[in-house]
Amino acid sequence: MSMETRVVAAGNKGFMTGYLDALALVERLHRLLLDVIKDEFERVGILDINAVQALLLFNIGDHEVTAGELKTRGYYQGSNVSYNLKKLVEMGYMHHQRCEIDRRSVRVRLTQRGREIREVVADLFARHAEGLQAKGVLGADGIEDITQALRRVERYWTDQIRYIY
């Protein structure tokens, strides 16, 4: 192995280590976010809905969407979206209605009860955003840098899924 090849391999190894650390961190942060939401719901006495369902309600917000749109618009990343939608409808957090044009498709939107859950999550996120800034954990420039970097990774991964085969 030439000196140049060893230098490139060492550089790639360092990048690979950083990449794997970043992947693990993203995964841990997602799980931690769900724990934070669960903790908030326990604190305020909301026990009939889980964090994944609450995050789904938060992301839908004032929109009316189909189950398929939840994934394509990035509102929901889970594999069990149909199960969670069914449960949210049964618990009275969402309305559902068959589409007039395509009877196989169902459109969903939040009920008043669903909007109340969304507000709990929105308040939690607002407190966290304020706390991150107030404690100097992260400022406007830092959050913008993180968001831009994550969007570039998202585009790269999306391209890999679309064009790899």
Summary of the structure (lengths in Angstrom):
residues: 165
radius of gyration: 20.3
end to end distance: 32.4
largest distance: 67.1
contacts: 403
relative contact order: 0.09
helix: 70%
strand: 7%
